[in-house]
Amino acid sequence: MAGLLSNKKGQFYILIALLLISYAFGLARHDVPIRKSKDTFQLLHEGYVTEGSAIINNAAYDGANVTERFSAFTNDYLAFARSAEPGFRLVYLLKYKGVLAVGNRLDDGLNVSVGSSSYLVGSGSSSEMSVPASAASFKISGISYDFSFSDEEIQLKAVFRTSDKLTTSVFVKK
């Protein structure tokens, strides 16, 4: 009987030792901060701005039609972006040598005001306006977006938008 009692006493001490070790490990463990990865929408609009700038610079260097090349790039980039983020849409304003190109890649038409004139840019299209662009504005879903242009020869402005059943995210590059 004494052997059986000491055997249970040993099991009890081992159990207490395991509990104390796990408690000490829990106290000593440091939580390593986990860096949150960027969401897809953020990566897409940052990629568009970065790659778009390179396309504009290359087209200007090659002497090509900058607005046409940028419009083709936008179509290709949007096809790529929609494979990762199906609700990804955008509107861009590209000023190049006094010509303002407006690209509407939303699902609806867009009424763009430049100076005292208004222009309707259809969905999925680009429109070039030979107007002195100092400021432009438009509304998307009742929200007004105003952009001003400086004297620089080339400038790119854009509004990026994605939406799903629960949320809508918007990023504006001024």
Salt bridges, closest charged atoms under 4 A:
ASP31 OD1 - ARG29 NH2 3.50
GLU46 OE1 - LYS38 NZ 3.17
ASP62 OD2 - ARG69 NH1 3.19
ASP107 OD1 - ARG89 NE 3.01
